Amino acid sequence: MKSFFITFRSITHAQRCERVFTAEGIKCHMRRSPRWMEERGCGYGVEAKMAELNQGLEILRKEEIPFRKSYLFYPDGEVEEIQYGLS
């Protein structure tokens, strides 16, 4: 199953994202970012199914929750950065 992962500058933003996504019906979970993703972030992100990506990004924009980077995780283990950050 493809999923997306969004990283945040602070754990507070990641927690807020998880709460808002859940309230909007997006099943997600907050977790630690892989070490290689922690370039300038806090080391936490939110993961959800790929089918929810567009809705999730729209919610983040509407709620003005800033995020660092977003990634796609493929079933074969490949990871691709996608250009939707709001630094």
Protein Blocks (a to p, Z undefined) as FASTA:
>chain_A
ZZdddddfbfklmmmmmmmmmmnopacddddddfklmmmmnoiacdddfklmmmmmmmmm
mnopacfbdcdddfkopacdddfbfZZ
